[in-house]
Amino acid sequence: MKQLVTKIAKSKSLFFAVLAVLFLQQTYAQEVISSIDTTQLKIGEQFRYQIKVEANKDFPVVFPEGQTFMPLEMVEAYQIDTTRLKDNKTWQLTREYALTQWDSGSYVIPKQKIIVNDQSLFTDSIKVEVATVVVDTTKQALFPIKPTIEIEEPSSFPWWILWLILVIAAVAGLVLLFLKLRQRKIEREQQIPPYEKAIDTLKKLDESQALERGEMKEYYSTLTLAVKRYIDEKIDERALESTTEELIQHLNELKANKSILVKHKVINDLQDILRRADLIKFAGGGMDKLTAKADRQLIEEDINSIKDSIPEPTEEELLKDEAYAEEKRRKKKKRTIIISVALGFAIGFIGIFTFIGIKGYNAVKDQLLGTPTKELLEGDWVKSEYGFPSVTVSTPAVLTRIKEPVKMTFGKQTLEMEVFNYGPELGDFHIMLSTMPIPSGIDFNLNGTVDGILNEMEKNGARNIIMKDEKFTTATGQEGIKVFGSAVYKNPLLDRDQTKEYLILNLFENGGFEQVTVIYNKGDEYAEEIANRIINSIEFNREN
């Protein structure tokens, strides 16, 4: 039993010893201090930002690298200075950075991350004021204004000519297509039945006087065309492309199959005429006029015989022909629809690109897709009075009161602030109006609201905060502080960063504090116009 107690005591001693070592190591890794040599500087002036870390000498330490100080610009990172402390187990590592800013306003150096033995530590954020450079005109001579110099604009290709050519080409294409379709329609309406067409061709041949002029090649070409085209349209779709032997062979096959009931004499006469025509057309042979006239009469008789030899179609064949014709009409209609839709898309795209070339991309996007802030700007605005002390303001929509008032603590006293808003903070456009009466005896510092705004923005996840402040005077003569700038927020719905512009008016007078906040997407010109219109409409009522 005694040995067991001894072991337990030793185990406890070892346990507490390990805890003590871990505690000391942890303590060595948590000494991180940041500082700057000045909080007031001029535009472009450099200042020193220093980070000190106390850590176990065996711990690796990683300092920030690169442009991690945005919106401040890091000009140079100096070498790390190492100092051994008295206990010989701890090192103090110091690193300095040269920072600057090229625009006036209030800026915040964000928290910097230092890694000590795989442990992440962070510095405090520090506020810096950047002022403009004041020019003393009593010491710096002023120079006369130089005359203006006309600069010739560089010649550039007039892109509107290209858009005009594309539009003309599209219109011309549509006109040609319309004329072609119209011509086809006229041809279909004027289409002559095969038999009448063949007889009409023979009559025109008689009227042409080709035989009297001895133009046998032209005469026989027209003669054979009349009969072969009739056979092609009524019996064999290959007749026009077939040779004489192929056509006669196929007619004999149709006669054997009883597809046509023509006599052998008709086929033989046709064969003789076609062979004579081949000799005249291809071998340059001649023919007397009497034989030519006889062939012309025989061709007409053959056409009549073939016409009479074609059996009447059965009801089943008529139905098949009707179904075939319907299918053909359906395919034609489908093709017409596809062509029309394709042309519609082409015209639409050409019109859109032309409009973009004339009006610009943003104008076309706003017209086609719409912009929420554009709709707000062009909608019906509402002018209302809110809170106590009351504030009158014109907004695109009525602001909604938050049910639970926001409580603010000043020493031992708690005050309630009325809050009205419109739209989510990370939405396209957000308005918030706050009012709070301040009883006498409470030390309220309006300048301190600027620091409060910064802390609230950081609490809400804002990064890369650019903050500027200046005094403003209302139309009724009250003076306040305007805070404005930009910040980056992580939008959880879109899962990406968004840069927001913000503008906050702060006023404290005669025992009342009012604040108007407007937040919108950076680069949204409509939202910026809405914000300016809201700010210009604010009236702080002091007769309450």
Secondary structure, DSSP 8 states (H G I E B T S, - for coil): -HHHHHHHHHHHHHHHHHHHHHHHHHHHTTEEEEEES-SEEETT--EEEEEEEEEETTS-EE---SS-STTSEEEEE---EEEE-TTSSEEEEEEEEEEE-SS-EEEEE---EEEETTEEEE---EEEEEE-----TTTS------------------HHHHHHHHHHHHHHHHHHHHHHHHHHHHHHHT---HHHHHHHHHHHHHHTTTTTTT-HHHHHHHHHHHHHHHHHHHT-TTTTTS-HHHHHHHHHHHHHTTSS---HHHHHHHHHHHHHHHHHHHH-----HHHHHHHHHHHHHHHHHHHHHS----HHHHHHHHHHHHHHHHHHHHHHHHHHHHHHHHHHHHHHHHHHHHH-HHHHHHHHH--HHHHHHHS--EEEEETTTTEEEEESS--EE-SS-EEEEETTEEEEEEEEEES-TTSSEEEEEEEEE--TT----TTHHHHHHHHHHHHTT-EEEEEEEEEEE-TTS-EEEEEEEEEEEEETTTTEEEEEEEEEEEEEETTEEEEEEEEEETT-HHHHHHHHHHHHH-EE----
